Amino acid sequence: MPTYLMLTNLTAEGLRTLKNNPGRVTEVNKEVEQMGGKVVTQYATLGEYDFVTVIEAPDERTMAKISVELGSRGTMTSRTLTAMPVSDLSA
């Protein structure tokens, strides 16, 4: 299954939501699964992005749907990258 990296920044509203409901991250990850993706792993990070999430999705269309749906809420912005194992480069 294709793998994607979602680099996320929370908006001020997103920070308030997370502060008031720390379990919201888990809830959103379940919503990603309902949209056809699977959160493989997720990291809270310091620096340019607040979260780095590794997501598997069957295709780009599904990943775009996930990205647009989450971004439309106004609680975060993101960049999504297609990822491939390094071993695939030598194939």
N, C-alpha and C positions, 0 to 999 in steps of 0.2 A: 504494500500500500504506500502511496506517495507520502513523504514527510515534509512538513512545513514548520518554519520557525516564525512565531509571532512575537514581535518586539513591541511591548506595550508601555504607554505612559498614561497614568491616571490624570484626569482633569480635576479641578477643585471639587466638583461634585462627586467624582469617583473617590477621592480621598475621604470626603465626608462619609460616603456610603461605607467604605471599608472600615473607617473608625467606628461607626455606629453598628456595623454588622460584619465583624471579622470573618464570619462563615460565608460571606457572599462569594468569595473566590471559588469555593467548593461548589456552590450553587451554579455559578456561571459555567464551571467545567462540566457539570451535568447537562446544562443546556447545550453546550457544544456537542455532546454525545447525541442529544435529541435531534440535532441538525445534521447528523451523519458523520461527525468527526470523533476522534478519540484523543484525549489529552494523555500523552505518553509520560511527560514530566513537566514540571514547572518550577521556575526559580524566581524569587524576589531578588532584585539586583540593585546595587548602588551604581550610580553613574548616569549615563545617558538614558537608560530605560529603567522602568520600575519593575517590569516582569519580562522574563523570557520563557515562552511556552513552546514545547515541542508537541505538535499535533499531527496525527495521521488522518488523512481524509482520502476518499476514493478517487477524487479528481479535483482539478482547479476550480471547477464550478461550485462544488461543495465548499471548498475552502473560501472562495469569494463570498458565498452566502453567509458563512460564519463570520467573516471579517466585517461585512456590511451590517449584519444584524447587530453585532456587538458594538460597532462604532456608531450606529444610529442612536444609541441610547444617551450619548452625551457624557458618559462617565469615563471614557478612555479614547485614546487615539492609538493607532498601531501601524506597523510596517510588517508585511508578511513576505517571507523568503521561501523559495522552494529549496529543499535540502536533499542531498544525495550522499550515500556512503562514499568515502574516499576510494574504496575498492572499485567502485563503478567507473572511476576515471581511467583505470588501467585496462578495463574490459574492451 
